[in-house]
Amino acid sequence: MSKRLGTPYKRGNSDVIDNFAPNGGTAVAEGVAVAQTTDGTIKQAAAGDVIIGVSGLPEIKRQSVVRSGLEVYVQLADGATPAIGKPVYVVGGKFTQAAKTDQTDNTAVNAVFCTGKVKAKDSNGTEYDAAAIDFAGGL
């Protein structure tokens, strides 16, 4: 069974899921890092943004954001090779295992990988290269 992007699979006291309006009204891709804009909406994180969580299921005019959780499946950046227990970085809104010297927007976050590379699906059934991360205290 394929896992769903942006969903915490180990539920309990560690998960916090909020609901935001997407910037411009267009949902953010599921399983990517998101940042909050000045008007309170969310967008896919980019260089210099403060990352607030992982985008989850789009809803009518709103979108879930996992602010903290365990075993949350995220989209991987091209060429990422995550390993269990390794720290997590974000580049272009996607997740990778190491700081890249050729990346200007590579951001360390408060998370570790809890799986290697797998396939996970968004709500439309599209499959992505993914891995699960643990970030009990938030990103």
ROSE-4610 file (N, C-alpha, C; in Angstrom, 1 decimal, always signed):
// ROSE-4610
residu = [M/M/M/S/S/S/K/K/K/R/R/R/L/L/L/G/G/G/T/T/T/P/P/P/Y/Y/Y/K/K/K/R/R/R/G/G/G/N/N/N/S/S/S/D/D/D/V/V/V/I/I/I/D/D/D/N/N/N/F/F/F/A/A/A/P/P/P/N/N/N/G/G/G/G/G/G/T/T/T/A/A/A/V/V/V/A/A/A/E/E/E/G/G/G/V/V/V/A/A/A/V/V/V/A/A/A/Q/Q/Q/T/T/T/T/T/T/D/D/D/G/G/G/T/T/T/I/I/I/K/K/K/Q/Q/Q/A/A/A/A/A/A/A/A/A/G/G/G/D/D/D/V/V/V/I/I/I/I/I/I/G/G/G/V/V/V/S/S/S/G/G/G/L/L/L/P/P/P/E/E/E/I/I/I/K/K/K/R/R/R/Q/Q/Q/S/S/S/V/V/V/V/V/V/R/R/R/S/S/S/G/G/G/L/L/L/E/E/E/V/V/V/Y/Y/Y/V/V/V/Q/Q/Q/L/L/L/A/A/A/D/D/D/G/G/G/A/A/A/T/T/T/P/P/P/A/A/A/I/I/I/G/G/G/K/K/K/P/P/P/V/V/V/Y/Y/Y/V/V/V/V/V/V/G/G/G/G/G/G/K/K/K/F/F/F/T/T/T/Q/Q/Q/A/A/A/A/A/A/K/K/K/T/T/T/D/D/D/Q/Q/Q/T/T/T/D/D/D/N/N/N/T/T/T/A/A/A/V/V/V/N/N/N/A/A/A/V/V/V/F/F/F/C/C/C/T/T/T/G/G/G/K/K/K/V/V/V/K/K/K/A/A/A/K/K/K/D/D/D/S/S/S/N/N/N/G/G/G/T/T/T/E/E/E/Y/Y/Y/D/D/D/A/A/A/A/A/A/A/A/A/I/I/I/D/D/D/F/F/F/A/A/A/G/G/G/G/G/G/L/L/L]
num = [1/1/1/2/2/2/3/3/3/4/4/4/5/5/5/6/6/6/7/7/7/8/8/8/9/9/9/10/10/10/11/11/11/12/12/12/13/13/13/14/14/14/15/15/15/16/16/16/17/17/17/18/18/18/19/19/19/20/20/20/21/21/21/22/22/22/23/23/23/24/24/24/25/25/25/26/26/26/27/27/27/28/28/28/29/29/29/30/30/30/31/31/31/32/32/32/33/33/33/34/34/34/35/35/35/36/36/36/37/37/37/38/38/38/39/39/39/40/40/40/41/41/41/42/42/42/43/43/43/44/44/44/45/45/45/46/46/46/47/47/47/48/48/48/49/49/49/50/50/50/51/51/51/52/52/52/53/53/53/54/54/54/55/55/55/56/56/56/57/57/57/58/58/58/59/59/59/60/60/60/61/61/61/62/62/62/63/63/63/64/64/64/65/65/65/66/66/66/67/67/67/68/68/68/69/69/69/70/70/70/71/71/71/72/72/72/73/73/73/74/74/74/75/75/75/76/76/76/77/77/77/78/78/78/79/79/79/80/80/80/81/81/81/82/82/82/83/83/83/84/84/84/85/85/85/86/86/86/87/87/87/88/88/88/89/89/89/90/90/90/91/91/91/92/92/92/93/93/93/94/94/94/95/95/95/96/96/96/97/97/97/98/98/98/99/99/99/100/100/100/101/101/101/102/102/102/103/103/103/104/104/104/105/105/105/106/106/106/107/107/107/108/108/108/109/109/109/110/110/110/111/111/111/112/112/112/113/113/113/114/114/114/115/115/115/116/116/116/117/117/117/118/118/118/119/119/119/120/120/120/121/121/121/122/122/122/123/123/123/124/124/124/125/125/125/126/126/126/127/127/127/128/128/128/129/129/129/130/130/130/131/131/131/132/132/132/133/133/133/134/134/134/135/135/135/136/136/136/137/137/137/138/138/138/139/139/139]
x = [+0.8/+0.0/+0.9/+0.6/+1.3/+0.9/+1.8/+1.5/+1.1/+0.4/-0.1/+0.8/+1.1/+2.0/+1.3/+2.1/+1.6/+0.6/+0.8/-0.1/+0.8/+0.6/+1.3/+0.7/+1.6/+1.2/+1.3/+2.1/+2.2/+1.5/+0.2/-0.6/-0.5/-0.6/-0.5/-0.3/+0.4/+0.7/+1.6/+2.3/+3.3/+2.7/+1.5/+1.0/+0.2/+0.5/-0.3/-0.6/-1.9/-2.3/-3.2/-2.8/-3.5/-4.1/-5.0/-5.7/-5.4/-5.0/-4.7/-5.3/-5.5/-5.9/-4.6/-4.6/-3.4/-3.3/-2.1/-1.8/-2.3/-3.1/-3.7/-4.8/-5.2/-6.3/-6.0/-4.7/-4.3/-3.6/-4.0/-3.4/-1.9/-1.2/+0.2/+0.3/+1.3/+1.5/+1.6/+1.1/+1.1/+2.5/+2.9/+4.2/+5.4/+5.2/+6.3/+6.3/+7.5/+7.6/+6.8/+6.1/+5.4/+5.8/+5.6/+5.9/+4.6/+4.5/+3.3/+3.6/+2.7/+3.0/+2.5/+2.7/+2.3/+0.8/+0.0/-1.4/-2.0/-1.1/-1.6/-1.9/-1.7/-1.9/-0.6/-0.6/+0.6/+1.0/+2.3/+2.9/+4.0/+4.5/+5.6/+6.8/+7.6/+8.7/+9.8/+10.4/+11.5/+12.7/+13.8/+14.9/+14.6/+15.1/+14.8/+13.5/+12.6/+11.4/+11.5/+10.7/+10.6/+9.6/+10.1/+9.3/+8.4/+7.1/+6.1/+5.6/+5.8/+5.3/+5.3/+4.6/+4.5/+3.0/+2.9/+1.5/+0.8/-0.4/-1.2/-2.4/-3.5/-4.6/-5.3/-5.5/-6.2/-7.7/-8.4/-9.8/-10.4/-11.7/-12.4/-11.9/-11.1/-10.5/-9.5/-9.2/-8.2/-7.3/-6.3/-5.3/-4.7/-4.6/-4.0/-2.5/-1.9/-0.5/-0.1/+0.8/+1.3/+2.4/+2.1/+3.1/+4.1/+3.7/+4.6/+4.0/+4.9/+4.3/+5.4/+5.0/+5.9/+5.5/+6.5/+6.3/+5.4/+5.8/+5.1/+5.8/+5.1/+5.7/+5.8/+7.0/+7.3/+7.9/+7.8/+8.4/+9.9/+10.6/+12.1/+12.6/+13.6/+14.3/+15.0/+15.2/+15.9/+17.2/+17.5/+18.8/+18.9/+17.9/+18.0/+18.1/+18.9/+19.1/+19.0/+17.8/+17.7/+18.0/+18.5/+18.8/+18.2/+17.7/+17.1/+18.0/+17.5/+18.3/+19.1/+19.1/+19.9/+19.1/+19.8/+19.1/+18.4/+17.4/+16.6/+16.9/+17.0/+17.2/+16.1/+15.8/+14.8/+15.4/+15.2/+15.7/+14.5/+14.2/+13.1/+11.7/+11.6/+10.3/+10.3/+11.3/+11.4/+12.5/+12.5/+13.3/+14.5/+15.6/+16.9/+17.6/+18.7/+19.4/+20.7/+21.1/+22.4/+22.4/+23.2/+23.4/+24.2/+23.7/+24.4/+25.2/+26.4/+27.3/+26.8/+26.1/+25.7/+24.3/+23.7/+22.3/+22.4/+21.7/+21.7/+20.5/+19.5/+18.3/+18.1/+19.2/+19.2/+19.1/+18.0/+17.7/+17.6/+18.4/+18.3/+17.0/+16.3/+15.1/+15.2/+14.3/+14.3/+13.6/+14.2/+13.6/+14.7/+14.3/+15.2/+14.4/+15.1/+14.4/+14.1/+12.9/+12.6/+12.4/+12.5/+12.6/+13.6/+13.9/+14.7/+13.7/+14.2/+13.4/+12.3/+11.0/+9.9/+9.0/+7.9/+6.9/+5.7/+5.2/+4.0/+3.1/+1.8/+0.9/+0.2/-0.2/-1.0/-2.4/-3.3/-4.8/-5.3/-4.6/-5.0/-4.5/-3.7/-3.1/-1.8/-1.3/+0.0/+1.1/+2.1/+3.1/+4.4/+5.1/+6.3/+7.3/+8.6/+9.7/+9.5/+9.5/+9.2/+10.0/+10.0/+10.5/+9.7/+9.7/+9.0/+10.0/+9.5/+10.3/+9.6/+10.4/+9.9/+10.3/+9.3/+9.6/+8.6/+8.8/+7.8/+7.7/+8.8/+8.8/+8.5/+8.1/+7.9/+9.2/+9.0/+10.2/+10.9]
y = [-1.2/+0.0/+1.2/+2.2/+3.4/+4.4/+5.2/+6.1/+7.4/+8.3/+9.6/+10.7/+11.6/+12.7/+13.6/+14.2/+15.2/+14.7/+13.5/+12.8/+12.2/+12.6/+11.9/+10.5/+9.5/+8.1/+7.6/+8.2/+7.8/+8.9/+8.7/+9.7/+9.7/+10.9/+10.9/+12.4/+12.5/+13.8/+14.7/+14.2/+14.9/+15.7/+15.3/+15.9/+17.1/+18.1/+19.4/+19.6/+19.7/+20.0/+21.2/+22.3/+23.5/+23.6/+24.6/+24.8/+26.2/+26.4/+27.7/+27.9/+29.1/+29.4/+29.4/+28.8/+28.9/+30.3/+30.7/+32.0/+32.0/+33.0/+33.1/+32.1/+31.3/+30.4/+29.0/+28.9/+27.6/+26.7/+25.5/+24.6/+24.4/+24.3/+23.9/+22.4/+22.0/+20.6/+19.9/+18.7/+18.0/+17.4/+17.5/+16.9/+17.8/+19.1/+20.0/+21.0/+21.6/+22.6/+23.8/+24.4/+25.6/+26.7/+28.0/+29.2/+30.0/+30.8/+31.7/+33.1/+33.6/+35.0/+36.0/+37.3/+38.4/+38.5/+38.0/+38.1/+36.8/+35.9/+34.8/+33.5/+33.6/+32.5/+31.7/+30.5/+29.7/+29.6/+29.3/+29.1/+28.0/+27.5/+26.6/+27.4/+26.8/+27.5/+27.8/+28.9/+29.3/+29.8/+30.2/+30.7/+31.9/+31.8/+32.9/+32.8/+31.9/+31.8/+31.0/+31.3/+30.6/+29.4/+28.2/+27.1/+26.7/+26.6/+26.4/+25.0/+24.2/+22.8/+22.2/+21.1/+20.3/+20.3/+20.7/+20.8/+19.4/+19.4/+18.2/+18.3/+17.7/+17.6/+18.9/+19.2/+20.4/+20.2/+21.3/+21.2/+22.3/+22.6/+23.7/+25.0/+25.7/+27.0/+27.0/+25.9/+25.7/+24.6/+24.5/+23.4/+23.0/+21.7/+21.3/+21.5/+21.8/+21.9/+21.2/+20.2/+19.4/+20.3/+20.8/+21.7/+20.9/+19.7/+18.8/+17.4/+16.4/+15.0/+14.0/+12.7/+11.6/+10.8/+10.4/+9.6/+10.3/+11.5/+12.3/+12.2/+11.8/+11.6/+12.9/+13.1/+14.4/+14.1/+15.1/+15.0/+15.2/+14.4/+14.5/+15.4/+16.1/+16.9/+15.9/+16.4/+15.5/+15.1/+13.8/+13.2/+13.0/+13.2/+13.0/+11.5/+11.1/+9.8/+9.7/+9.8/+9.9/+8.6/+8.6/+7.5/+7.7/+6.6/+6.7/+7.3/+8.3/+9.0/+10.2/+10.4/+11.6/+12.9/+14.0/+15.3/+15.6/+16.5/+16.9/+18.3/+18.6/+19.9/+20.2/+21.4/+21.8/+22.6/+22.3/+23.1/+23.2/+24.4/+24.6/+24.1/+23.9/+23.4/+21.9/+21.2/+19.8/+19.4/+18.1/+17.6/+16.8/+17.0/+16.3/+15.9/+15.1/+14.6/+15.4/+16.3/+17.0/+18.4/+19.2/+20.6/+20.4/+21.1/+21.0/+22.3/+22.1/+23.3/+24.2/+23.6/+24.4/+25.0/+24.8/+25.3/+26.6/+27.6/+28.8/+28.9/+28.0/+28.0/+26.8/+26.1/+24.9/+25.2/+24.8/+25.2/+23.9/+23.9/+22.9/+23.0/+21.9/+22.0/+21.0/+21.1/+20.3/+19.0/+18.1/+16.9/+15.8/+14.6/+13.5/+12.5/+11.9/+10.9/+9.6/+9.0/+7.8/+6.7/+6.9/+5.9/+6.3/+5.4/+5.7/+6.2/+6.2/+6.6/+5.6/+6.1/+5.3/+6.0/+5.4/+6.1/+6.5/+7.7/+8.1/+8.9/+8.9/+9.5/+10.8/+11.7/+12.8/+12.4/+13.3/+13.0/+12.7/+13.1/+12.7/+11.4/+10.7/+9.4/+9.5/+10.7/+10.9/+10.4/+9.6/+9.1/+10.0/+10.1/+10.9/+10.1/+10.5/+10.0/+10.7/+9.9/+10.5/+9.8/+10.3/+9.7/+10.2/+9.5/+9.9/+10.6/+11.7/+12.5/+12.5/+12.6/+12.9/+14.3/+15.1/+16.4/+16.8/+16.1/+16.2/+17.6/+18.4/+19.7/+20.8/+20.4/+21.4/+21.6/+22.0/+22.2/+23.5]
z = [+0.0/+0.0/+0.0/-0.9/-1.0/+0.1/+0.6/+1.7/+1.0/+1.8/+1.4/+1.8/+0.9/+1.2/+2.3/+3.1/+4.1/+5.1/+5.5/+6.5/+7.6/+8.9/+9.9/+10.2/+10.1/+10.2/+11.7/+12.5/+13.9/+14.7/+15.0/+15.6/+17.1/+17.7/+19.1/+19.6/+20.7/+21.3/+20.4/+19.5/+18.7/+17.5/+17.0/+15.8/+16.0/+15.2/+15.2/+13.7/+13.4/+12.0/+12.0/+11.3/+11.1/+9.7/+9.5/+8.3/+7.8/+6.6/+6.1/+4.7/+4.3/+2.9/+2.1/+0.9/+0.0/-0.6/-0.8/-1.5/-2.9/-3.3/-4.6/-4.9/-3.8/-4.0/-4.6/-5.0/-5.6/-4.6/-4.4/-3.4/-3.6/-2.6/-2.6/-2.8/-3.6/-3.8/-2.4/-2.3/-1.0/-0.8/+0.5/+0.9/+0.7/+0.5/+0.4/+1.6/+1.8/+2.9/+2.5/+3.5/+3.3/+4.2/+3.7/+4.5/+4.5/+5.5/+5.6/+5.1/+4.3/+3.7/+4.7/+4.4/+5.3/+5.4/+4.5/+4.6/+5.3/+5.8/+6.5/+5.7/+4.4/+3.5/+3.5/+2.8/+2.7/+1.2/+1.1/-0.2/-0.1/-1.2/-1.1/-0.7/+0.2/+0.8/-0.3/-0.2/-1.1/-0.3/-0.9/-0.3/+0.7/+1.9/+2.9/+3.6/+3.3/+4.0/+5.3/+6.3/+7.5/+7.3/+7.3/+7.1/+8.3/+8.0/+9.2/+9.2/+8.1/+8.2/+6.8/+6.7/+5.5/+5.0/+3.7/+3.1/+3.1/+3.4/+3.4/+2.5/+2.8/+2.0/+1.7/+0.4/+0.0/+0.3/+0.7/+1.0/+0.3/+0.4/-0.3/+0.3/-0.5/-0.2/+0.9/+1.5/+2.6/+2.3/+3.2/+3.0/+4.4/+4.7/+5.9/+5.8/+7.0/+7.1/+8.4/+8.3/+9.4/+10.0/+11.2/+11.9/+12.7/+13.2/+13.8/+13.7/+13.6/+13.5/+13.4/+13.4/+13.3/+12.0/+11.3/+10.1/+9.1/+8.7/+7.7/+6.4/+5.4/+4.1/+3.3/+2.8/+2.1/+0.7/-0.2/-1.5/-1.4/-2.2/-2.2/-3.3/-3.1/-4.1/-5.1/-6.3/-7.3/-6.7/-6.8/-6.4/-4.9/-4.2/-2.7/-2.4/-1.5/-1.0/+0.5/+1.1/+2.5/+3.2/+4.4/+5.2/+6.6/+7.2/+8.6/+9.5/+10.3/+11.3/+10.8/+9.5/+9.0/+9.1/+9.2/+9.3/+8.0/+8.1/+6.9/+6.5/+5.2/+4.7/+3.7/+3.4/+2.4/+1.3/+0.1/-1.1/-2.1/-2.4/-3.3/-2.8/-1.5/-1.0/-0.8/-1.4/-1.3/-0.3/+0.1/+1.1/+0.6/+1.3/+1.0/+2.2/+2.1/+3.2/+3.6/+2.8/+3.1/+2.5/+3.2/+2.6/+1.3/+0.3/-1.0/-1.2/-1.5/-1.7/-2.9/-3.9/-5.0/-4.9/-3.7/-3.5/-2.6/-3.0/-2.2/-1.3/-1.5/-0.7/+0.2/+0.5/+1.3/+2.7/+3.4/+4.8/+5.7/+6.7/+7.7/+8.5/+8.8/+9.6/+10.7/+11.7/+12.9/+12.7/+11.9/+11.5/+11.2/+11.2/+10.8/+9.9/+9.0/+8.2/+9.0/+8.8/+9.5/+8.5/+7.2/+6.2/+5.1/+4.2/+3.1/+2.0/+0.7/-0.4/-0.7/-0.8/-1.2/-2.2/-2.5/-3.4/-2.5/-2.6/-1.9/-2.9/-2.6/-3.5/-2.9/-3.8/-3.4/-3.5/-3.2/-3.1/-4.5/-5.6/-7.0/-7.4/-6.6/-7.0/-7.7/-7.9/-8.5/-7.6/-8.1/-7.3/-7.3/-6.2/-6.1/-5.3/-5.6/-4.8/-3.4/-2.4/-1.0/+0.0/+1.2/+2.4/+3.6/+4.7/+5.9/+6.8/+7.5/+8.4/+9.8/+10.8/+12.2/+12.6/+13.0/+13.5/+14.6/+15.7/+16.9/+17.4/+17.3/+17.9/+16.8/+15.7/+14.6/+13.8/+12.5/+11.6/+12.0]
